[in-house]
Amino acid sequence: MNNMKNILVLLLLVTSVTFAQKRDKEEWHKKIDALKTAHITEALQLSSAEAEKFWPVYNVYDEKMHDLHKTKKKEIYSKLKDGVDSMNDSEANTLIDKDLQLEQKELQYRKELVAQLKKIISPGKIIKLKKAEDDFKKELLKRYRQRKDRRK
């Protein structure tokens, strides 16, 4: 009976820690999204009328891209982790085809975004958006690396 009690306590602890980590991860994603929104808003210098139309369109695109990256992680990167050397040619070809499909979808989403944004903001601001997204990713990666280096 005592052993069962210990297992139950351990299970509760693991569940609590997992839930806390998930909650922390969600909070972290919310912070990143808020920083990204602020960065893009500043870089594009959107008027309030532009922002009102821009953000709903951009947020749909961003969600599609997020889902696509999750799919890529699950279907491509996880298989690469499992070991490329152990793949036969058929498995490798399937993986190549899947990767190309996902990249094509990414391009399709980007084209759809640009087509919609052309009705909302100037072409110059669309170019600034791409630069703002790239700059944000670079800064995020830089901070991540600095944080990782401090932990060592």
N, CA, C and O atoms as a GROMACS GRO file, in nm:
protein
  608
    1MET      N    1   0.083  -0.120   0.000
    1MET     CA    2   0.000   0.000   0.000
    1MET      C    3   0.087   0.126   0.000
    1MET      O    4   0.058   0.223  -0.070
    2ASN      N    5   0.195   0.122   0.080
    2ASN     CA    6   0.286   0.235   0.088
    2ASN      C    7   0.352   0.261  -0.047
    2ASN      O    8   0.371   0.376  -0.088
    3ASN      N    9   0.387   0.153  -0.116
    3ASN     CA   10   0.448   0.164  -0.249
    3ASN      C   11   0.352   0.231  -0.347
    3ASN      O   12   0.393   0.315  -0.427
    4MET      N   13   0.225   0.195  -0.342
    4MET     CA   14   0.123   0.254  -0.428
    4MET      C   15   0.109   0.403  -0.399
    4MET      O   16   0.091   0.484  -0.490
    5LYS      N   17   0.117   0.438  -0.272
    5LYS     CA   18   0.108   0.579  -0.231
    5LYS      C   19   0.226   0.658  -0.288
    5LYS      O   20   0.209   0.770  -0.336
    6ASN      N   21   0.345   0.600  -0.283
    6ASN     CA   22   0.465   0.665  -0.338
    6ASN      C   23   0.452   0.686  -0.489
    6ASN      O   24   0.489   0.790  -0.542
    7ILE      N   25   0.400   0.586  -0.557
    7ILE     CA   26   0.381   0.596  -0.702
    7ILE      C   27   0.281   0.706  -0.734
    7ILE      O   28   0.301   0.782  -0.829
    8LEU      N   29   0.173   0.714  -0.656
    8LEU     CA   30   0.072   0.817  -0.677
    8LEU      C   31   0.131   0.956  -0.655
    8LEU      O   32   0.104   1.047  -0.733
    9VAL      N   33   0.209   0.973  -0.551
    9VAL     CA   34   0.274   1.102  -0.523
    9VAL      C   35   0.370   1.139  -0.636
    9VAL      O   36   0.374   1.253  -0.681
   10LEU      N   37   0.447   1.041  -0.681
   10LEU     CA   38   0.540   1.064  -0.790
   10LEU      C   39   0.466   1.103  -0.918
   10LEU      O   40   0.508   1.195  -0.989
   11LEU      N   41   0.357   1.034  -0.946
   11LEU     CA   42   0.277   1.065  -1.064
   11LEU      C   43   0.221   1.206  -1.056
   11LEU      O   44   0.222   1.279  -1.155
   12LEU      N   45   0.172   1.245  -0.940
   12LEU     CA   46   0.120   1.381  -0.921
   12LEU      C   47   0.230   1.485  -0.940
   12LEU      O   48   0.208   1.590  -1.002
   13LEU      N   49   0.348   1.456  -0.888
   13LEU     CA   50   0.462   1.547  -0.904
   13LEU      C   51   0.500   1.565  -1.050
   13LEU      O   52   0.518   1.677  -1.098
   14VAL      N   53   0.511   1.453  -1.121
   14VAL     CA   54   0.547   1.458  -1.263
   14VAL      C   55   0.441   1.534  -1.342
   14VAL      O   56   0.473   1.615  -1.428
   15THR      N   57   0.314   1.506  -1.312
   15THR     CA   58   0.205   1.576  -1.380
   15THR      C   59   0.210   1.725  -1.352
   15THR      O   60   0.191   1.806  -1.443
   16SER      N   61   0.234   1.762  -1.228
   16SER     CA   62   0.243   1.903  -1.191
   16SER      C   63   0.358   1.972  -1.262
   16SER      O   64   0.343   2.083  -1.313
   17VAL      N   65   0.473   1.909  -1.264
   17VAL     CA   66   0.591   1.966  -1.331
   17VAL      C   67   0.565   1.980  -1.480
   17VAL      O   68   0.597   2.082  -1.540
   18THR      N   69   0.507   1.876  -1.541
   18THR     CA   70   0.476   1.880  -1.684
   18THR      C   71   0.378   1.991  -1.715
   18THR      O   72   0.395   2.064  -1.813
   19PHE      N   73   0.275   2.005  -1.632
   19PHE     CA   74   0.176   2.111  -1.652
   19PHE      C   75   0.242   2.248  -1.638
   19PHE      O   76   0.215   2.338  -1.717
   20ALA      N   77   0.327   2.264  -1.538
   20ALA     CA   78   0.396   2.391  -1.517
   20ALA      C   79   0.487   2.423  -1.634
   20ALA      O   80   0.493   2.538  -1.678
   21GLN      N   81   0.557   2.322  -1.686
   21GLN     CA   82   0.644   2.345  -1.802
   21GLN      C   83   0.562   2.384  -1.924
   21GLN      O   84   0.602   2.472  -2.000
   22LYS      N   85   0.449   2.319  -1.943
   22LYS     CA   86   0.362   2.351  -2.056
   22LYS      C   87   0.310   2.494  -2.043
   22LYS      O   88   0.307   2.569  -2.140
   23ARG      N   89   0.268   2.530  -1.922
   23ARG     CA   90   0.218   2.665  -1.896
   23ARG      C   91   0.329   2.768  -1.920
   23ARG      O   92   0.306   2.873  -1.980
   24ASP      N   93   0.450   2.736  -1.872
   24ASP     CA   94   0.564   2.826  -1.894
   24ASP      C   95   0.593   2.841  -2.043
   24ASP      O   96   0.623   2.951  -2.090
   25LYS      N   97   0.584   2.732  -2.116
   25LYS     CA   98   0.608   2.735  -2.260
   25LYS      C   99   0.503   2.821  -2.330
   25LYS      O  100   0.535   2.897  -2.421
   26GLU      N  101   0.378   2.808  -2.287
   26GLU     CA  102   0.270   2.889  -2.344
   26GLU      C  103   0.293   3.037  -2.314
   26GLU      O  104   0.272   3.122  -2.400
   27GLU      N  105   0.335   3.068  -2.192
   27GLU     CA  106   0.364   3.207  -2.155
   27GLU      C  107   0.480   3.260  -2.237
   27GLU      O  108   0.479   3.375  -2.282
   28TRP      N  109   0.581   3.176  -2.257
   28TRP     CA  110   0.697   3.215  -2.336
   28TRP      C  111   0.654   3.247  -2.479
   28TRP      O  112   0.700   3.347  -2.536
   29HIS      N  113   0.567   3.163  -2.537
   29HIS     CA  114   0.518   3.187  -2.673
   29HIS      C  115   0.436   3.316  -2.681
   29HIS      O  116   0.445   3.390  -2.779
   30LYS      N  117   0.358   3.343  -2.578
   30LYS     CA  118   0.280   3.468  -2.576
   30LYS      C  119   0.372   3.589  -2.573
   30LYS      O  120   0.347   3.689  -2.642
   31LYS      N  121   0.479   3.581  -2.494
   31LYS     CA  122   0.575   3.691  -2.489
   31LYS      C  123   0.641   3.713  -2.625
   31LYS      O  124   0.654   3.826  -2.671
   32ILE      N  125   0.682   3.604  -2.687
   32ILE     CA  126   0.746   3.611  -2.819
   32ILE      C  127   0.650   3.676  -2.919
   32ILE      O  128   0.689   3.764  -2.995
   33ASP      N  129   0.524   3.632  -2.918
   33ASP     CA  130   0.425   3.688  -3.010
   33ASP      C  131   0.404   3.837  -2.987
   33ASP      O  132   0.393   3.914  -3.082
   34ALA      N  133   0.400   3.878  -2.860
   34ALA     CA  134   0.384   4.020  -2.829
   34ALA      C  135   0.504   4.101  -2.876
   34ALA      O  136   0.488   4.210  -2.931
   35LEU      N  137   0.623   4.048  -2.856
   35LEU     CA  138   0.744   4.117  -2.903
   35LEU      C  139   0.746   4.126  -3.055
   35LEU      O  140   0.784   4.228  -3.112
   36LYS      N  141   0.705   4.019  -3.121
   36LYS     CA  142   0.701   4.017  -3.267
   36LYS      C  143   0.601   4.120  -3.319
   36LYS      O  144   0.629   4.193  -3.414
   37THR      N  145   0.484   4.126  -3.257
   37THR     CA  146   0.382   4.223  -3.296
   37THR      C  147   0.435   4.365  -3.282
   37THR      O  148   0.417   4.448  -3.371
   38ALA      N  149   0.498   4.393  -3.170
   38ALA     CA  150   0.553   4.527  -3.146
   38ALA      C  151   0.662   4.558  -3.249
   38ALA      O  152   0.668   4.669  -3.302
   39HIS      N  153   0.747   4.462  -3.277
   39HIS     CA  154   0.856   4.482  -3.372
   39HIS      C  155   0.802   4.512  -3.512
   39HIS      O  156   0.847   4.605  -3.578
   40ILE      N  157   0.705   4.433  -3.557
   40ILE     CA  158   0.648   4.452  -3.690
   40ILE      C  159   0.572   4.584  -3.698
   40ILE      O  160   0.584   4.657  -3.797
   41THR      N  161   0.496   4.615  -3.595
   41THR     CA  162   0.421   4.741  -3.593
   41THR      C  163   0.515   4.860  -3.606
   41THR      O  164   0.489   4.953  -3.682
   42GLU      N  165   0.624   4.855  -3.531
   42GLU     CA  166   0.721   4.964  -3.536
   42GLU      C  167   0.791   4.971  -3.672
   42GLU      O  168   0.807   5.079  -3.728
   43ALA      N  169   0.831   4.857  -3.724
   43ALA     CA  170   0.904   4.853  -3.851
   43ALA      C  171   0.818   4.900  -3.968
   43ALA      O  172   0.867   4.968  -4.058
   44LEU      N  173   0.689   4.866  -3.966
   44LEU     CA  174   0.601   4.903  -4.077
   44LEU      C  175   0.537   5.040  -4.059
   44LEU      O  176   0.486   5.098  -4.154
   45GLN      N  177   0.542   5.091  -3.937
   45GLN     CA  178   0.478   5.219  -3.906
   45GLN      C  179   0.335   5.223  -3.962
   45GLN      O  180   0.298   5.311  -4.040
   46LEU      N  181   0.258   5.124  -3.920
   46LEU     CA  182   0.121   5.111  -3.967
   46LEU      C  183   0.032   5.221  -3.910
   46LEU      O  184   0.042   5.253  -3.791
   47SER      N  185  -0.053   5.278  -3.993
   47SER     CA  186  -0.154   5.370  -3.942
   47SER      C  187  -0.257   5.285  -3.868
   47SER      O  188  -0.258   5.163  -3.883
   48SER      N  189  -0.342   5.348  -3.791
   48SER     CA  190  -0.443   5.270  -3.718
   48SER      C  191  -0.539   5.202  -3.816
   48SER      O  192  -0.584   5.090  -3.790
   49ALA      N  193  -0.571   5.267  -3.927
   49ALA     CA  194  -0.659   5.206  -4.028
   49ALA      C  195  -0.591   5.084  -4.093
   49ALA      O  196  -0.655   4.982  -4.116
   50GLU      N  197  -0.461   5.097  -4.122
   50GLU     CA  198  -0.387   4.985  -4.180
   50GLU      C  199  -0.377   4.870  -4.079
   50GLU      O  200  -0.399   4.754  -4.114
   51ALA      N  201  -0.344   4.903  -3.956
   51ALA     CA  202  -0.327   4.801  -3.852
   51ALA      C  203  -0.456   4.722  -3.830
   51ALA      O  204  -0.453   4.601  -3.810
   52GLU      N  205  -0.567   4.791  -3.835
   52GLU     CA  206  -0.697   4.728  -3.815
   52GLU      C  207  -0.724   4.620  -3.920
   52GLU      O  208  -0.785   4.517  -3.889
   53LYS      N  209  -0.677   4.642  -4.042
   53LYS     CA  210  -0.697   4.544  -4.150
   53LYS      C  211  -0.580   4.446  -4.159
   53LYS      O  212  -0.598   4.329  -4.194
   54PHE      N  213  -0.460   4.495  -4.127
   54PHE     CA  214  -0.339   4.414  -4.141
   54PHE      C  215  -0.336   4.296  -4.044
   54PHE      O  216  -0.314   4.183  -4.086
   55TRP      N  217  -0.358   4.322  -3.914
   55TRP     CA  218  -0.335   4.219  -3.814
   55TRP      C  219  -0.424   4.096  -3.827
   55TRP      O  220  -0.375   3.985  -3.808
   56PRO      N  221  -0.553   4.110  -3.858
   56PRO     CA  222  -0.632   3.987  -3.876
   56PRO      C  223  -0.578   3.899  -3.991
   56PRO      O  224  -0.575   3.777  -3.978
   57VAL      N  225  -0.537   3.962  -4.101
   57VAL     CA  226  -0.482   3.888  -4.214
   57VAL      C  227  -0.349   3.824  -4.176
   57VAL      O  228  -0.326   3.706  -4.202
   58TYR      N  229  -0.263   3.901  -4.113
   58TYR     CA  230  -0.131   3.851  -4.076
   58TYR      C  231  -0.142   3.740  -3.971
   58TYR      O  232  -0.068   3.642  -3.978
   59ASN      N  233  -0.232   3.754  -3.877
   59ASN     CA  234  -0.247   3.653  -3.772
   59ASN      C  235  -0.294   3.519  -3.827
   59ASN      O  236  -0.252   3.414  -3.778
   60VAL      N  237  -0.381   3.520  -3.927
   60VAL     CA  238  -0.424   3.395  -3.992
   60VAL      C  239  -0.304   3.331  -4.060
   60VAL      O  240  -0.282   3.210  -4.047
   61TYR      N  241  -0.226   3.410  -4.132
   61TYR     CA  242  -0.105   3.361  -4.198
   61TYR      C  243  -0.007   3.304  -4.095
   61TYR      O  244   0.046   3.195  -4.113
   62ASP      N  245   0.015   3.377  -3.988
   62ASP     CA  246   0.110   3.336  -3.886
   62ASP      C  247   0.067   3.204  -3.821
   62ASP      O  248   0.152   3.119  -3.792
   63GLU      N  249  -0.061   3.186  -3.800
   63GLU     CA  250  -0.113   3.062  -3.742
   63GLU      C  251  -0.092   2.946  -3.840
   63GLU      O  252  -0.054   2.836  -3.799
   64LYS      N  253  -0.118   2.969  -3.968
   64LYS     CA  254  -0.095   2.866  -4.069
   64LYS      C  255   0.052   2.825  -4.071
   64LYS      O  256   0.085   2.707  -4.080
   65MET      N  257   0.140   2.925  -4.063
   65MET     CA  258   0.284   2.896  -4.065
   65MET      C  259   0.326   2.820  -3.939
   65MET      O  260   0.409   2.730  -3.945
   66HIS      N  261   0.268   2.858  -3.827
   66HIS     CA  262   0.298   2.788  -3.702
   66HIS      C  263   0.258   2.640  -3.713
   66HIS      O  264   0.334   2.551  -3.676
   67ASP      N  265   0.138   2.616  -3.765
   67ASP     CA  266   0.090   2.479  -3.782
   67ASP      C  267   0.179   2.402  -3.880
   67ASP      O  268   0.208   2.284  -3.860
   68LEU      N  269   0.221   2.470  -3.986
   68LEU     CA  270   0.308   2.407  -4.085
   68LEU      C  271   0.443   2.369  -4.024
   68LEU      O  272   0.496   2.262  -4.054
   69HIS      N  273   0.497   2.456  -3.940
   69HIS     CA  274   0.625   2.426  -3.876
   69HIS      C  275   0.611   2.311  -3.775
   69HIS      O  276   0.703   2.231  -3.760
   70LYS      N  277   0.497   2.303  -3.709
   70LYS     CA  278   0.473   2.190  -3.619
   70LYS      C  279   0.468   2.060  -3.699
   70LYS      O  280   0.522   1.958  -3.657
   71THR      N  281   0.403   2.064  -3.814
   71THR     CA  282   0.395   1.947  -3.901
   71THR      C  283   0.534   1.908  -3.949
   71THR      O  284   0.570   1.791  -3.949
   72LYS      N  285   0.612   2.008  -3.988
   72LYS     CA  286   0.749   1.982  -4.035
   72LYS      C  287   0.832   1.918  -3.925
   72LYS      O  288   0.909   1.825  -3.948
   73LYS      N  289   0.816   1.970  -3.805
   73LYS     CA  290   0.891   1.916  -3.691
   73LYS      C  291   0.853   1.770  -3.668
   73LYS      O  292   0.939   1.684  -3.645
   74LYS      N  293   0.724   1.743  -3.674
   74LYS     CA  294   0.674   1.608  -3.647
   74LYS      C  295   0.709   1.511  -3.760
   74LYS      O  296   0.749   1.398  -3.734
   75GLU      N  297   0.693   1.555  -3.884
   75GLU     CA  298   0.705   1.463  -3.997
   75GLU      C  299   0.842   1.461  -4.063
   75GLU      O  300   0.877   1.364  -4.132
   76ILE      N  301   0.920   1.566  -4.045
   76ILE     CA  302   1.051   1.570  -4.110
   76ILE      C  303   1.163   1.560  -4.007
   76ILE      O  304   1.242   1.466  -4.008
   77TYR      N  305   1.170   1.658  -3.918
   77TYR     CA  306   1.282   1.665  -3.824
   77TYR      C  307   1.289   1.545  -3.731
   77TYR      O  308   1.398   1.500  -3.696
   78SER      N  309   1.175   1.494  -3.690
   78SER     CA  310   1.176   1.378  -3.600
   78SER      C  311   1.236   1.257  -3.671
   78SER      O  312   1.307   1.178  -3.609
   79LYS      N  313   1.209   1.243  -3.799
   79LYS     CA  314   1.266   1.131  -3.876
   79LYS      C  315   1.416   1.150  -3.898
   79LYS      O  316   1.491   1.053  -3.900
   80LEU      N  317   1.458   1.274  -3.913
   80LEU     CA  318   1.600   1.302  -3.927
   80LEU      C  319   1.674   1.268  -3.798
   80LEU      O  320   1.787   1.219  -3.801
   81LYS      N  321   1.610   1.296  -3.685
   81LYS     CA  322   1.669   1.262  -3.555
   81LYS      C  323   1.684   1.113  -3.538
   81LYS      O  324   1.782   1.065  -3.480
   82ASP      N  325   1.586   1.039  -3.590
   82ASP     CA  326   1.587   0.893  -3.577
   82ASP      C  327   1.704   0.829  -3.649
   82ASP      O  328   1.743   0.717  -3.619
   83GLY      N  329   1.759   0.901  -3.743
   83GLY     CA  330   1.878   0.850  -3.810
   83GLY      C  331   1.864   0.843  -3.960
   83GLY      O  332   1.789   0.761  -4.014
   84VAL      N  333   1.935   0.927  -4.026
   84VAL     CA  334   1.934   0.932  -4.171
   84VAL      C  335   2.004   0.809  -4.228
   84VAL      O  336   1.965   0.756  -4.332
   85ASP      N  337   2.109   0.766  -4.160
   85ASP     CA  338   2.188   0.654  -4.210
   85ASP      C  339   2.109   0.523  -4.217
   85ASP      O  340   2.141   0.436  -4.297
   86SER      N  341   2.008   0.511  -4.134
   86SER     CA  342   1.932   0.386  -4.132
   86SER      C  343   1.815   0.386  -4.233
   86SER      O  344   1.744   0.286  -4.245
   87MET      N  345   1.796   0.498  -4.305
   87MET     CA  346   1.688   0.506  -4.403
   87MET      C  347   1.725   0.435  -4.531
   87MET      O  348   1.838   0.441  -4.578
   88ASN      N  349   1.626   0.366  -4.587
   88ASN     CA  350   1.649   0.311  -4.720
   88ASN      C  351   1.610   0.419  -4.823
   88ASN      O  352   1.559   0.524  -4.786
   89ASP      N  353   1.634   0.393  -4.950
   89ASP     CA  354   1.609   0.492  -5.054
   89ASP      C  355   1.461   0.531  -5.063
   89ASP      O  356   1.429   0.648  -5.086
   90SER      N  357   1.374   0.436  -5.044
   90SER     CA  358   1.230   0.463  -5.049
   90SER      C  359   1.189   0.559  -4.938
   90SER      O  360   1.114   0.654  -4.961
   91GLU      N  361   1.237   0.532  -4.817
   91GLU     CA  362   1.206   0.620  -4.703
   91GLU      C  363   1.264   0.760  -4.725
   91GLU      O  364   1.200   0.860  -4.694
   92ALA      N  365   1.386   0.766  -4.778
   92ALA     CA  366   1.450   0.895  -4.804
   92ALA      C  367   1.373   0.972  -4.910
   92ALA      O  368   1.353   1.093  -4.896
   93ASN      N  369   1.329   0.905  -5.015
   93ASN     CA  370   1.251   0.972  -5.120
   93ASN      C  371   1.118   1.022  -5.067
   93ASN      O  372   1.073   1.132  -5.103
   94THR      N  373   1.055   0.944  -4.983
   94THR     CA  374   0.929   0.987  -4.921
   94THR      C  375   0.951   1.112  -4.837
   94THR      O  376   0.870   1.206  -4.840
   95LEU      N  377   1.060   1.114  -4.762
   95LEU     CA  378   1.092   1.229  -4.678
   95LEU      C  379   1.122   1.352  -4.764
   95LEU      O  380   1.079   1.463  -4.731
   96ILE      N  381   1.197   1.333  -4.872
   96ILE     CA  382   1.227   1.444  -4.963
   96ILE      C  383   1.098   1.502  -5.020
   96ILE      O  384   1.078   1.623  -5.022
   97ASP      N  385   1.010   1.414  -5.067
   97ASP     CA  386   0.883   1.458  -5.125
   97ASP      C  387   0.798   1.534  -5.023
   97ASP      O  388   0.739   1.637  -5.055
   98LYS      N  389   0.794   1.482  -4.900
   98LYS     CA  390   0.716   1.548  -4.794
   98LYS      C  391   0.772   1.686  -4.763
   98LYS      O  392   0.697   1.782  -4.747
   99ASP      N  393   0.904   1.696  -4.755
   99ASP     CA  394   0.969   1.824  -4.728
   99ASP      C  395   0.938   1.925  -4.838
   99ASP      O  396   0.907   2.040  -4.810
  100LEU      N  397   0.947   1.881  -4.963
  100LEU     CA  398   0.917   1.971  -5.075
  100LEU      C  399   0.771   2.014  -5.075
  100LEU      O  400   0.739   2.129  -5.105
  101GLN      N  401   0.682   1.922  -5.039
  101GLN     CA  402   0.539   1.955  -5.027
  101GLN      C  403   0.518   2.065  -4.924
  101GLN      O  404   0.445   2.161  -4.949
  102LEU      N  405   0.582   2.050  -4.810
  102LEU     CA  406   0.565   2.148  -4.702
  102LEU      C  407   0.626   2.282  -4.740
  102LEU      O  408   0.570   2.387  -4.707
  103GLU      N  409   0.739   2.280  -4.808
  103GLU     CA  410   0.799   2.406  -4.854
  103GLU      C  411   0.710   2.474  -4.958
  103GLU      O  412   0.699   2.596  -4.960
  104GLN      N  413   0.648   2.395  -5.044
  104GLN     CA  414   0.556   2.449  -5.144
  104GLN      C  415   0.436   2.514  -5.075
  104GLN      O  416   0.390   2.621  -5.115
  105LYS      N  417   0.387   2.449  -4.972
  105LYS     CA  418   0.273   2.503  -4.896
  105LYS      C  419   0.313   2.635  -4.830
  105LYS      O  420   0.235   2.730  -4.827
  106GLU      N  421   0.435   2.640  -4.776
  106GLU     CA  422   0.486   2.762  -4.714
  106GLU      C  423   0.488   2.876  -4.816
  106GLU      O  424   0.447   2.988  -4.785
  107LEU      N  425   0.536   2.848  -4.936
  107LEU     CA  426   0.538   2.949  -5.042
  107LEU      C  427   0.397   2.990  -5.080
  107LEU      O  428   0.370   3.108  -5.103
  108GLN      N  429   0.306   2.894  -5.087
  108GLN     CA  430   0.166   2.923  -5.119
  108GLN      C  431   0.106   3.018  -5.015
  108GLN      O  432   0.040   3.116  -5.050
  109TYR      N  433   0.130   2.990  -4.888
  109TYR     CA  434   0.079   3.076  -4.781
  109TYR      C  435   0.135   3.218  -4.794
  109TYR      O  436   0.064   3.316  -4.774
  110ARG      N  437   0.265   3.226  -4.826
  110ARG     CA  438   0.330   3.357  -4.839
  110ARG      C  439   0.269   3.436  -4.956
  110ARG      O  440   0.244   3.556  -4.945
  111LYS      N  441   0.245   3.366  -5.068
  111LYS     CA  442   0.184   3.432  -5.184
  111LYS      C  443   0.044   3.482  -5.151
  111LYS      O  444   0.006   3.592  -5.190
  112GLU      N  445  -0.032   3.400  -5.078
  112GLU     CA  446  -0.167   3.440  -5.038
  112GLU      C  447  -0.162   3.563  -4.948
  112GLU      O  448  -0.243   3.654  -4.961
  113LEU      N  449  -0.066   3.563  -4.854
  113LEU     CA  450  -0.051   3.678  -4.764
  113LEU      C  451  -0.020   3.804  -4.844
  113LEU      O  452  -0.084   3.908  -4.824
  114VAL      N  453   0.076   3.796  -4.934
  114VAL     CA  454   0.116   3.913  -5.012
  114VAL      C  455  -0.003   3.963  -5.095
  114VAL      O  456  -0.027   4.084  -5.102
  115ALA      N  457  -0.076   3.873  -5.158
  115ALA     CA  458  -0.192   3.913  -5.238
  115ALA      C  459  -0.294   3.988  -5.152
  115ALA      O  460  -0.350   4.088  -5.195
  116GLN      N  461  -0.318   3.939  -5.031
  116GLN     CA  462  -0.414   4.006  -4.942
  116GLN      C  463  -0.359   4.139  -4.892
  116GLN      O  464  -0.433   4.237  -4.880
  117LEU      N  465  -0.230   4.141  -4.861
  117LEU     CA  466  -0.171   4.264  -4.806
  117LEU      C  467  -0.161   4.375  -4.910
  117LEU      O  468  -0.162   4.493  -4.874
  118LYS      N  469  -0.152   4.339  -5.037
  118LYS     CA  470  -0.146   4.441  -5.143
  118LYS      C  471  -0.272   4.528  -5.144
  118LYS      O  472  -0.270   4.640  -5.194
  119LYS      N  473  -0.380   4.475  -5.089
  119LYS     CA  474  -0.505   4.550  -5.080
  119LYS      C  475  -0.509   4.638  -4.955
  119LYS      O  476  -0.598   4.722  -4.940
  120ILE      N  477  -0.412   4.618  -4.866
  120ILE     CA  478  -0.414   4.686  -4.736
  120ILE      C  479  -0.299   4.785  -4.718
  120ILE      O  480  -0.319   4.897  -4.672
  121ILE      N  481  -0.179   4.742  -4.756
  121ILE     CA  482  -0.060   4.827  -4.737
  121ILE      C  483   0.018   4.837  -4.867
  121ILE      O  484  -0.004   4.760  -4.961
  122SER      N  485   0.110   4.931  -4.872
  122SER     CA  486   0.190   4.954  -4.992
  122SER      C  487   0.290   4.840  -5.014
  122SER      O  488   0.325   4.768  -4.920
  123PRO      N  489   0.336   4.824  -5.139
  123PRO     CA  490   0.438   4.722  -5.167
  123PRO      C  491   0.565   4.746  -5.084
  123PRO      O  492   0.631   4.650  -5.042
  124GLY      N  493   0.598   4.870  -5.060
  124GLY     CA  494   0.715   4.901  -4.978
  124GLY      C  495   0.701   4.846  -4.836
  124GLY      O  496   0.797   4.797  -4.778
  125LYS      N  497   0.582   4.856  -4.781
  125LYS     CA  498   0.559   4.804  -4.647
  125LYS      C  499   0.559   4.651  -4.646
  125LYS      O  500   0.595   4.589  -4.546
  126ILE      N  501   0.520   4.590  -4.758
  126ILE     CA  502   0.525   4.444  -4.767
  126ILE      C  503   0.671   4.398  -4.764
  126ILE      O  504   0.704   4.298  -4.700
  127ILE      N  505   0.757   4.471  -4.834
  127ILE     CA  506   0.901   4.441  -4.831
  127ILE      C  507   0.955   4.462  -4.690
  127ILE      O  508   1.034   4.382  -4.640
  128LYS      N  509   0.912   4.572  -4.625
  128LYS     CA  510   0.956   4.598  -4.487
  128LYS      C  511   0.910   4.488  -4.393
  128LYS      O  512   0.979   4.455  -4.297
  129LEU      N  513   0.793   4.430  -4.420
  129LEU     CA  514   0.742   4.320  -4.338
  129LEU      C  515   0.836   4.202  -4.344
  129LEU      O  516   0.872   4.144  -4.241
  130LYS      N  517   0.878   4.165  -4.464
  130LYS     CA  518   0.970   4.051  -4.480
  130LYS      C  519   1.099   4.079  -4.405
  130LYS      O  520   1.150   3.991  -4.335
  131LYS      N  521   1.152   4.199  -4.418
  131LYS     CA  522   1.275   4.236  -4.348
  131LYS      C  523   1.253   4.233  -4.196
  131LYS      O  524   1.338   4.185  -4.122
  132ALA      N  525   1.140   4.285  -4.151
  132ALA     CA  526   1.109   4.287  -4.008
  132ALA      C  527   1.100   4.145  -3.952
  132ALA      O  528   1.149   4.118  -3.843
  133GLU      N  529   1.036   4.054  -4.027
  133GLU     CA  530   1.026   3.915  -3.983
  133GLU      C  531   1.165   3.852  -3.974
  133GLU      O  532   1.197   3.784  -3.876
  134ASP      N  533   1.247   3.874  -4.077
  134ASP     CA  534   1.382   3.817  -4.078
  134ASP      C  535   1.466   3.874  -3.964
  134ASP      O  536   1.537   3.800  -3.896
  135ASP      N  537   1.459   4.005  -3.945
  135ASP     CA  538   1.534   4.069  -3.837
  135ASP      C  539   1.492   4.017  -3.701
  135ASP      O  540   1.575   3.994  -3.613
  136PHE      N  541   1.360   3.998  -3.684
  136PHE     CA  542   1.308   3.947  -3.557
  136PHE      C  543   1.361   3.806  -3.530
  136PHE      O  544   1.402   3.776  -3.417
  137LYS      N  545   1.360   3.721  -3.632
  137LYS     CA  546   1.410   3.584  -3.616
  137LYS      C  547   1.557   3.585  -3.578
  137LYS      O  548   1.600   3.509  -3.491
  138LYS      N  549   1.635   3.670  -3.645
  138LYS     CA  550   1.779   3.679  -3.615
  138LYS      C  551   1.802   3.723  -3.471
  138LYS      O  552   1.885   3.666  -3.401
  139GLU      N  553   1.728   3.824  -3.427
  139GLU     CA  554   1.743   3.874  -3.290
  139GLU      C  555   1.702   3.768  -3.189
  139GLU      O  556   1.768   3.751  -3.086
  140LEU      N  557   1.594   3.699  -3.217
  140LEU     CA  558   1.546   3.593  -3.128
  140LEU      C  559   1.650   3.482  -3.116
  140LEU      O  560   1.679   3.435  -3.006
  141LEU      N  561   1.706   3.442  -3.228
  141LEU     CA  562   1.810   3.339  -3.229
  141LEU      C  563   1.934   3.386  -3.153
  141LEU      O  564   1.994   3.309  -3.078
  142LYS      N  565   1.970   3.510  -3.173
  142LYS     CA  566   2.087   3.567  -3.103
  142LYS      C  567   2.066   3.564  -2.952
  142LYS      O  568   2.155   3.524  -2.877
  143ARG      N  569   1.948   3.606  -2.907
  143ARG     CA  570   1.919   3.605  -2.764
  143ARG      C  571   1.914   3.464  -2.708
  143ARG      O  572   1.958   3.438  -2.596
  144TYR      N  573   1.859   3.372  -2.787
  144TYR     CA  574   1.852   3.232  -2.744
  144TYR      C  575   1.993   3.178  -2.724
  144TYR      O  576   2.020   3.111  -2.624
  145ARG      N  577   2.082   3.207  -2.818
  145ARG     CA  578   2.220   3.159  -2.807
  145ARG      C  579   2.291   3.221  -2.687
  145ARG      O  580   2.365   3.153  -2.616
  146GLN      N  581   2.269   3.350  -2.664
  146GLN     CA  582   2.331   3.417  -2.549
  146GLN      C  583   2.282   3.355  -2.420
  146GLN      O  584   2.360   3.331  -2.328
  147ARG      N  585   2.154   3.328  -2.414
  147ARG     CA  586   2.094   3.268  -2.294
  147ARG      C  587   2.151   3.128  -2.271
  147ARG      O  588   2.182   3.090  -2.158
  148LYS      N  589   2.165   3.054  -2.380
  148LYS     CA  590   2.220   2.918  -2.373
  148LYS      C  591   2.366   2.922  -2.327
  148LYS      O  592   2.407   2.839  -2.247
  149ASP      N  593   2.444   3.018  -2.378
  149ASP     CA  594   2.585   3.031  -2.341
  149ASP      C  595   2.600   3.067  -2.193
  149ASP      O  596   2.693   3.021  -2.128
  150ARG      N  597   2.509   3.149  -2.139
  150ARG     CA  598   2.516   3.186  -1.997
  150ARG      C  599   2.488   3.068  -1.906
  150ARG      O  600   2.535   3.065  -1.792
  151ARG      N  601   2.412   2.971  -1.956
  151ARG     CA  602   2.379   2.853  -1.874
  151ARG      C  603   2.498   2.758  -1.862
  151ARG      O  604   2.503   2.677  -1.770
  152LYS      N  605   2.593   2.767  -1.955
  152LYS     CA  606   2.707   2.674  -1.954
  152LYS      C  607   2.803   2.704  -1.844
  152LYS      O  608   2.904   2.635  -1.830
   0.00000   0.00000   0.00000
